[in-house]
Amino acid sequence: MENKTIEELNKRIKLLKVVAKAMAVALILLLAVTIYGLLTKENKTVFITLLPIVFGLSTILLLQYSSVKKIKEEIKQREK
């Protein structure tokens, strides 16, 4: 991050936020479909296997938000 300008860091933040929001929407939809399938379908094996995928991919969201936080801290330090 040290070799990037503040403008590049701001662009990176915007990109990470857009990707995180898109991924959050996709994960919510996947979770909704999984819960619906578990409640209504007889063959639940597919939906049971999707649950760990949803929770595993949700950790990527946490990593993206922590990256945004680190970039914001870097920008704050440079503005001092």
Phi and psi restraints in degrees (range 20) as a CNS / XPLOR table:
assign (resid 1 and name C) (resid 2 and name N)
       (resid 2 and name CA) (resid 2 and name C) 1.0 -65.7 20.0 2
assign (resid 2 and name N) (resid 2 and name CA)
       (resid 2 and name C) (resid 3 and name N) 1.0 -28.7 20.0 2
assign (resid 2 and name C) (resid 3 and name N)
       (resid 3 and name CA) (resid 3 and name C) 1.0 -91.5 20.0 2
assign (resid 3 and name N) (resid 3 and name CA)
       (resid 3 and name C) (resid 4 and name N) 1.0 6.3 20.0 2
assign (resid 3 and name C) (resid 4 and name N)
       (resid 4 and name CA) (resid 4 and name C) 1.0 -104.3 20.0 2
assign (resid 4 and name N) (resid 4 and name CA)
       (resid 4 and name C) (resid 5 and name N) 1.0 149.5 20.0 2
assign (resid 4 and name C) (resid 5 and name N)
       (resid 5 and name CA) (resid 5 and name C) 1.0 -78.7 20.0 2
assign (resid 5 and name N) (resid 5 and name CA)
       (resid 5 and name C) (resid 6 and name N) 1.0 168.4 20.0 2
assign (resid 5 and name C) (resid 6 and name N)
       (resid 6 and name CA) (resid 6 and name C) 1.0 -64.1 20.0 2
assign (resid 6 and name N) (resid 6 and name CA)
       (resid 6 and name C) (resid 7 and name N) 1.0 -36.4 20.0 2
assign (resid 6 and name C) (resid 7 and name N)
       (resid 7 and name CA) (resid 7 and name C) 1.0 -63.9 20.0 2
assign (resid 7 and name N) (resid 7 and name CA)
       (resid 7 and name C) (resid 8 and name N) 1.0 -41.4 20.0 2
assign (resid 7 and name C) (resid 8 and name N)
       (resid 8 and name CA) (resid 8 and name C) 1.0 -65.7 20.0 2
assign (resid 8 and name N) (resid 8 and name CA)
       (resid 8 and name C) (resid 9 and name N) 1.0 -37.4 20.0 2
assign (resid 8 and name C) (resid 9 and name N)
       (resid 9 and name CA) (resid 9 and name C) 1.0 -67.1 20.0 2
assign (resid 9 and name N) (resid 9 and name CA)
       (resid 9 and name C) (resid 10 and name N) 1.0 -39.7 20.0 2
assign (resid 9 and name C) (resid 10 and name N)
       (resid 10 and name CA) (resid 10 and name C) 1.0 -64.5 20.0 2
assign (resid 10 and name N) (resid 10 and name CA)
       (resid 10 and name C) (resid 11 and name N) 1.0 -39.2 20.0 2
assign (resid 10 and name C) (resid 11 and name N)
       (resid 11 and name CA) (resid 11 and name C) 1.0 -63.0 20.0 2
assign (resid 11 and name N) (resid 11 and name CA)
       (resid 11 and name C) (resid 12 and name N) 1.0 -39.6 20.0 2
assign (resid 11 and name C) (resid 12 and name N)
       (resid 12 and name CA) (resid 12 and name C) 1.0 -63.4 20.0 2
assign (resid 12 and name N) (resid 12 and name CA)
       (resid 12 and name C) (resid 13 and name N) 1.0 -41.0 20.0 2
assign (resid 12 and name C) (resid 13 and name N)
       (resid 13 and name CA) (resid 13 and name C) 1.0 -61.5 20.0 2
assign (resid 13 and name N) (resid 13 and name CA)
       (resid 13 and name C) (resid 14 and name N) 1.0 -46.7 20.0 2
assign (resid 13 and name C) (resid 14 and name N)
       (resid 14 and name CA) (resid 14 and name C) 1.0 -60.5 20.0 2
assign (resid 14 and name N) (resid 14 and name CA)
       (resid 14 and name C) (resid 15 and name N) 1.0 -43.2 20.0 2
assign (resid 14 and name C) (resid 15 and name N)
       (resid 15 and name CA) (resid 15 and name C) 1.0 -63.1 20.0 2
assign (resid 15 and name N) (resid 15 and name CA)
       (resid 15 and name C) (resid 16 and name N) 1.0 -45.4 20.0 2
assign (resid 15 and name C) (resid 16 and name N)
       (resid 16 and name CA) (resid 16 and name C) 1.0 -62.3 20.0 2
assign (resid 16 and name N) (resid 16 and name CA)
       (resid 16 and name C) (resid 17 and name N) 1.0 -38.5 20.0 2
assign (resid 16 and name C) (resid 17 and name N)
       (resid 17 and name CA) (resid 17 and name C) 1.0 -66.6 20.0 2
assign (resid 17 and name N) (resid 17 and name CA)
       (resid 17 and name C) (resid 18 and name N) 1.0 -41.9 20.0 2
assign (resid 17 and name C) (resid 18 and name N)
       (resid 18 and name CA) (resid 18 and name C) 1.0 -64.4 20.0 2
assign (resid 18 and name N) (resid 18 and name CA)
       (resid 18 and name C) (resid 19 and name N) 1.0 -45.2 20.0 2
assign (resid 18 and name C) (resid 19 and name N)
       (resid 19 and name CA) (resid 19 and name C) 1.0 -64.2 20.0 2
assign (resid 19 and name N) (resid 19 and name CA)
       (resid 19 and name C) (resid 20 and name N) 1.0 -40.7 20.0 2
assign (resid 19 and name C) (resid 20 and name N)
       (resid 20 and name CA) (resid 20 and name C) 1.0 -64.8 20.0 2
assign (resid 20 and name N) (resid 20 and name CA)
       (resid 20 and name C) (resid 21 and name N) 1.0 -41.4 20.0 2
assign (resid 20 and name C) (resid 21 and name N)
       (resid 21 and name CA) (resid 21 and name C) 1.0 -65.8 20.0 2
assign (resid 21 and name N) (resid 21 and name CA)
       (resid 21 and name C) (resid 22 and name N) 1.0 -42.1 20.0 2
assign (resid 21 and name C) (resid 22 and name N)
       (resid 22 and name CA) (resid 22 and name C) 1.0 -63.6 20.0 2
assign (resid 22 and name N) (resid 22 and name CA)
       (resid 22 and name C) (resid 23 and name N) 1.0 -41.8 20.0 2
assign (resid 22 and name C) (resid 23 and name N)
       (resid 23 and name CA) (resid 23 and name C) 1.0 -67.3 20.0 2
assign (resid 23 and name N) (resid 23 and name CA)
       (resid 23 and name C) (resid 24 and name N) 1.0 -37.8 20.0 2
assign (resid 23 and name C) (resid 24 and name N)
       (resid 24 and name CA) (resid 24 and name C) 1.0 -62.9 20.0 2
assign (resid 24 and name N) (resid 24 and name CA)
       (resid 24 and name C) (resid 25 and name N) 1.0 -42.8 20.0 2
assign (resid 24 and name C) (resid 25 and name N)
       (resid 25 and name CA) (resid 25 and name C) 1.0 -62.8 20.0 2
assign (resid 25 and name N) (resid 25 and name CA)
       (resid 25 and name C) (resid 26 and name N) 1.0 -44.5 20.0 2
assign (resid 25 and name C) (resid 26 and name N)
       (resid 26 and name CA) (resid 26 and name C) 1.0 -63.2 20.0 2
assign (resid 26 and name N) (resid 26 and name CA)
       (resid 26 and name C) (resid 27 and name N) 1.0 -40.9 20.0 2
assign (resid 26 and name C) (resid 27 and name N)
       (resid 27 and name CA) (resid 27 and name C) 1.0 -68.1 20.0 2
assign (resid 27 and name N) (resid 27 and name CA)
       (resid 27 and name C) (resid 28 and name N) 1.0 -37.6 20.0 2
assign (resid 27 and name C) (resid 28 and name N)
       (resid 28 and name CA) (resid 28 and name C) 1.0 -64.4 20.0 2
assign (resid 28 and name N) (resid 28 and name CA)
       (resid 28 and name C) (resid 29 and name N) 1.0 -42.9 20.0 2
assign (resid 28 and name C) (resid 29 and name N)
       (resid 29 and name CA) (resid 29 and name C) 1.0 -63.2 20.0 2
assign (resid 29 and name N) (resid 29 and name CA)
       (resid 29 and name C) (resid 30 and name N) 1.0 -43.0 20.0 2
assign (resid 29 and name C) (resid 30 and name N)
       (resid 30 and name CA) (resid 30 and name C) 1.0 -63.2 20.0 2
assign (resid 30 and name N) (resid 30 and name CA)
       (resid 30 and name C) (resid 31 and name N) 1.0 -40.9 20.0 2
assign (resid 30 and name C) (resid 31 and name N)
       (resid 31 and name CA) (resid 31 and name C) 1.0 -64.9 20.0 2
assign (resid 31 and name N) (resid 31 and name CA)
       (resid 31 and name C) (resid 32 and name N) 1.0 -41.4 20.0 2
assign (resid 31 and name C) (resid 32 and name N)
       (resid 32 and name CA) (resid 32 and name C) 1.0 -64.0 20.0 2
assign (resid 32 and name N) (resid 32 and name CA)
       (resid 32 and name C) (resid 33 and name N) 1.0 -43.9 20.0 2
assign (resid 32 and name C) (resid 33 and name N)
       (resid 33 and name CA) (resid 33 and name C) 1.0 -64.0 20.0 2
assign (resid 33 and name N) (resid 33 and name CA)
       (resid 33 and name C) (resid 34 and name N) 1.0 -39.7 20.0 2
assign (resid 33 and name C) (resid 34 and name N)
       (resid 34 and name CA) (resid 34 and name C) 1.0 -64.6 20.0 2
assign (resid 34 and name N) (resid 34 and name CA)
       (resid 34 and name C) (resid 35 and name N) 1.0 -45.8 20.0 2
assign (resid 34 and name C) (resid 35 and name N)
       (resid 35 and name CA) (resid 35 and name C) 1.0 -64.9 20.0 2
assign (resid 35 and name N) (resid 35 and name CA)
       (resid 35 and name C) (resid 36 and name N) 1.0 -42.5 20.0 2
assign (resid 35 and name C) (resid 36 and name N)
       (resid 36 and name CA) (resid 36 and name C) 1.0 -59.3 20.0 2
assign (resid 36 and name N) (resid 36 and name CA)
       (resid 36 and name C) (resid 37 and name N) 1.0 -44.7 20.0 2
assign (resid 36 and name C) (resid 37 and name N)
       (resid 37 and name CA) (resid 37 and name C) 1.0 -64.5 20.0 2
assign (resid 37 and name N) (resid 37 and name CA)
       (resid 37 and name C) (resid 38 and name N) 1.0 -39.0 20.0 2
assign (resid 37 and name C) (resid 38 and name N)
       (resid 38 and name CA) (resid 38 and name C) 1.0 -65.5 20.0 2
assign (resid 38 and name N) (resid 38 and name CA)
       (resid 38 and name C) (resid 39 and name N) 1.0 -34.4 20.0 2
assign (resid 38 and name C) (resid 39 and name N)
       (resid 39 and name CA) (resid 39 and name C) 1.0 -83.2 20.0 2
assign (resid 39 and name N) (resid 39 and name CA)
       (resid 39 and name C) (resid 40 and name N) 1.0 -26.9 20.0 2
assign (resid 39 and name C) (resid 40 and name N)
       (resid 40 and name CA) (resid 40 and name C) 1.0 -114.5 20.0 2
assign (resid 40 and name N) (resid 40 and name CA)
       (resid 40 and name C) (resid 41 and name N) 1.0 -23.5 20.0 2
assign (resid 40 and name C) (resid 41 and name N)
       (resid 41 and name CA) (resid 41 and name C) 1.0 -96.5 20.0 2
assign (resid 41 and name N) (resid 41 and name CA)
       (resid 41 and name C) (resid 42 and name N) 1.0 152.4 20.0 2
assign (resid 41 and name C) (resid 42 and name N)
       (resid 42 and name CA) (resid 42 and name C) 1.0 -80.3 20.0 2
assign (resid 42 and name N) (resid 42 and name CA)
       (resid 42 and name C) (resid 43 and name N) 1.0 -40.9 20.0 2
assign (resid 42 and name C) (resid 43 and name N)
       (resid 43 and name CA) (resid 43 and name C) 1.0 -85.6 20.0 2
assign (resid 43 and name N) (resid 43 and name CA)
       (resid 43 and name C) (resid 44 and name N) 1.0 96.9 20.0 2
assign (resid 43 and name C) (resid 44 and name N)
       (resid 44 and name CA) (resid 44 and name C) 1.0 -94.5 20.0 2
assign (resid 44 and name N) (resid 44 and name CA)
       (resid 44 and name C) (resid 45 and name N) 1.0 -1.5 20.0 2
assign (resid 44 and name C) (resid 45 and name N)
       (resid 45 and name CA) (resid 45 and name C) 1.0 -63.6 20.0 2
assign (resid 45 and name N) (resid 45 and name CA)
       (resid 45 and name C) (resid 46 and name N) 1.0 -38.1 20.0 2
assign (resid 45 and name C) (resid 46 and name N)
       (resid 46 and name CA) (resid 46 and name C) 1.0 -63.7 20.0 2
assign (resid 46 and name N) (resid 46 and name CA)
       (resid 46 and name C) (resid 47 and name N) 1.0 -43.1 20.0 2
assign (resid 46 and name C) (resid 47 and name N)
       (resid 47 and name CA) (resid 47 and name C) 1.0 -74.5 20.0 2
assign (resid 47 and name N) (resid 47 and name CA)
       (resid 47 and name C) (resid 48 and name N) 1.0 -31.3 20.0 2
assign (resid 47 and name C) (resid 48 and name N)
       (resid 48 and name CA) (resid 48 and name C) 1.0 -66.5 20.0 2
assign (resid 48 and name N) (resid 48 and name CA)
       (resid 48 and name C) (resid 49 and name N) 1.0 -36.4 20.0 2
assign (resid 48 and name C) (resid 49 and name N)
       (resid 49 and name CA) (resid 49 and name C) 1.0 -73.1 20.0 2
assign (resid 49 and name N) (resid 49 and name CA)
       (resid 49 and name C) (resid 50 and name N) 1.0 -23.9 20.0 2
assign (resid 49 and name C) (resid 50 and name N)
       (resid 50 and name CA) (resid 50 and name C) 1.0 -75.2 20.0 2
assign (resid 50 and name N) (resid 50 and name CA)
       (resid 50 and name C) (resid 51 and name N) 1.0 -26.4 20.0 2
assign (resid 50 and name C) (resid 51 and name N)
       (resid 51 and name CA) (resid 51 and name C) 1.0 -59.1 20.0 2
assign (resid 51 and name N) (resid 51 and name CA)
       (resid 51 and name C) (resid 52 and name N) 1.0 -49.9 20.0 2
assign (resid 51 and name C) (resid 52 and name N)
       (resid 52 and name CA) (resid 52 and name C) 1.0 -63.3 20.0 2
assign (resid 52 and name N) (resid 52 and name CA)
       (resid 52 and name C) (resid 53 and name N) 1.0 -29.4 20.0 2
assign (resid 52 and name C) (resid 53 and name N)
       (resid 53 and name CA) (resid 53 and name C) 1.0 -65.4 20.0 2
assign (resid 53 and name N) (resid 53 and name CA)
       (resid 53 and name C) (resid 54 and name N) 1.0 -43.7 20.0 2
assign (resid 53 and name C) (resid 54 and name N)
       (resid 54 and name CA) (resid 54 and name C) 1.0 -59.8 20.0 2
assign (resid 54 and name N) (resid 54 and name CA)
       (resid 54 and name C) (resid 55 and name N) 1.0 -48.3 20.0 2
assign (resid 54 and name C) (resid 55 and name N)
       (resid 55 and name CA) (resid 55 and name C) 1.0 -71.2 20.0 2
assign (resid 55 and name N) (resid 55 and name CA)
       (resid 55 and name C) (resid 56 and name N) 1.0 -32.7 20.0 2
assign (resid 55 and name C) (resid 56 and name N)
       (resid 56 and name CA) (resid 56 and name C) 1.0 -67.6 20.0 2
assign (resid 56 and name N) (resid 56 and name CA)
       (resid 56 and name C) (resid 57 and name N) 1.0 -41.8 20.0 2
assign (resid 56 and name C) (resid 57 and name N)
       (resid 57 and name CA) (resid 57 and name C) 1.0 -72.8 20.0 2
assign (resid 57 and name N) (resid 57 and name CA)
       (resid 57 and name C) (resid 58 and name N) 1.0 -23.0 20.0 2
assign (resid 57 and name C) (resid 58 and name N)
       (resid 58 and name CA) (resid 58 and name C) 1.0 -66.7 20.0 2
assign (resid 58 and name N) (resid 58 and name CA)
       (resid 58 and name C) (resid 59 and name N) 1.0 -23.2 20.0 2
assign (resid 58 and name C) (resid 59 and name N)
       (resid 59 and name CA) (resid 59 and name C) 1.0 -68.1 20.0 2
assign (resid 59 and name N) (resid 59 and name CA)
       (resid 59 and name C) (resid 60 and name N) 1.0 -27.0 20.0 2
assign (resid 59 and name C) (resid 60 and name N)
       (resid 60 and name CA) (resid 60 and name C) 1.0 -63.8 20.0 2
assign (resid 60 and name N) (resid 60 and name CA)
       (resid 60 and name C) (resid 61 and name N) 1.0 -36.4 20.0 2
assign (resid 60 and name C) (resid 61 and name N)
       (resid 61 and name CA) (resid 61 and name C) 1.0 -60.9 20.0 2
assign (resid 61 and name N) (resid 61 and name CA)
       (resid 61 and name C) (resid 62 and name N) 1.0 -42.8 20.0 2
assign (resid 61 and name C) (resid 62 and name N)
       (resid 62 and name CA) (resid 62 and name C) 1.0 -61.9 20.0 2
assign (resid 62 and name N) (resid 62 and name CA)
       (resid 62 and name C) (resid 63 and name N) 1.0 -39.9 20.0 2
assign (resid 62 and name C) (resid 63 and name N)
       (resid 63 and name CA) (resid 63 and name C) 1.0 -65.3 20.0 2
assign (resid 63 and name N) (resid 63 and name CA)
       (resid 63 and name C) (resid 64 and name N) 1.0 -38.0 20.0 2
assign (resid 63 and name C) (resid 64 and name N)
       (resid 64 and name CA) (resid 64 and name C) 1.0 -66.4 20.0 2
assign (resid 64 and name N) (resid 64 and name CA)
       (resid 64 and name C) (resid 65 and name N) 1.0 -41.9 20.0 2
assign (resid 64 and name C) (resid 65 and name N)
       (resid 65 and name CA) (resid 65 and name C) 1.0 -67.9 20.0 2
assign (resid 65 and name N) (resid 65 and name CA)
       (resid 65 and name C) (resid 66 and name N) 1.0 -33.7 20.0 2
assign (resid 65 and name C) (resid 66 and name N)
       (resid 66 and name CA) (resid 66 and name C) 1.0 -70.1 20.0 2
assign (resid 66 and name N) (resid 66 and name CA)
       (resid 66 and name C) (resid 67 and name N) 1.0 -33.0 20.0 2
assign (resid 66 and name C) (resid 67 and name N)
       (resid 67 and name CA) (resid 67 and name C) 1.0 -64.8 20.0 2
assign (resid 67 and name N) (resid 67 and name CA)
       (resid 67 and name C) (resid 68 and name N) 1.0 -41.0 20.0 2
assign (resid 67 and name C) (resid 68 and name N)
       (resid 68 and name CA) (resid 68 and name C) 1.0 -61.6 20.0 2
assign (resid 68 and name N) (resid 68 and name CA)
       (resid 68 and name C) (resid 69 and name N) 1.0 -42.2 20.0 2
assign (resid 68 and name C) (resid 69 and name N)
       (resid 69 and name CA) (resid 69 and name C) 1.0 -63.0 20.0 2
assign (resid 69 and name N) (resid 69 and name CA)
       (resid 69 and name C) (resid 70 and name N) 1.0 -42.7 20.0 2
assign (resid 69 and name C) (resid 70 and name N)
       (resid 70 and name CA) (resid 70 and name C) 1.0 -64.3 20.0 2
assign (resid 70 and name N) (resid 70 and name CA)
       (resid 70 and name C) (resid 71 and name N) 1.0 -40.2 20.0 2
assign (resid 70 and name C) (resid 71 and name N)
       (resid 71 and name CA) (resid 71 and name C) 1.0 -66.3 20.0 2
assign (resid 71 and name N) (resid 71 and name CA)
       (resid 71 and name C) (resid 72 and name N) 1.0 -40.6 20.0 2
assign (resid 71 and name C) (resid 72 and name N)
       (resid 72 and name CA) (resid 72 and name C) 1.0 -62.5 20.0 2
assign (resid 72 and name N) (resid 72 and name CA)
       (resid 72 and name C) (resid 73 and name N) 1.0 -39.7 20.0 2
assign (resid 72 and name C) (resid 73 and name N)
       (resid 73 and name CA) (resid 73 and name C) 1.0 -63.6 20.0 2
assign (resid 73 and name N) (resid 73 and name CA)
       (resid 73 and name C) (resid 74 and name N) 1.0 -39.7 20.0 2
assign (resid 73 and name C) (resid 74 and name N)
       (resid 74 and name CA) (resid 74 and name C) 1.0 -62.9 20.0 2
assign (resid 74 and name N) (resid 74 and name CA)
       (resid 74 and name C) (resid 75 and name N) 1.0 -41.5 20.0 2
assign (resid 74 and name C) (resid 75 and name N)
       (resid 75 and name CA) (resid 75 and name C) 1.0 -64.7 20.0 2
assign (resid 75 and name N) (resid 75 and name CA)
       (resid 75 and name C) (resid 76 and name N) 1.0 -42.1 20.0 2
assign (resid 75 and name C) (resid 76 and name N)
       (resid 76 and name CA) (resid 76 and name C) 1.0 -60.5 20.0 2
assign (resid 76 and name N) (resid 76 and name CA)
       (resid 76 and name C) (resid 77 and name N) 1.0 -42.7 20.0 2
assign (resid 76 and name C) (resid 77 and name N)
       (resid 77 and name CA) (resid 77 and name C) 1.0 -63.7 20.0 2
assign (resid 77 and name N) (resid 77 and name CA)
       (resid 77 and name C) (resid 78 and name N) 1.0 -37.6 20.0 2
assign (resid 77 and name C) (resid 78 and name N)
       (resid 78 and name CA) (resid 78 and name C) 1.0 -72.1 20.0 2
assign (resid 78 and name N) (resid 78 and name CA)
       (resid 78 and name C) (resid 79 and name N) 1.0 -29.3 20.0 2
assign (resid 78 and name C) (resid 79 and name N)
       (resid 79 and name CA) (resid 79 and name C) 1.0 -78.9 20.0 2
assign (resid 79 and name N) (resid 79 and name CA)
       (resid 79 and name C) (resid 80 and name N) 1.0 -12.4 20.0 2
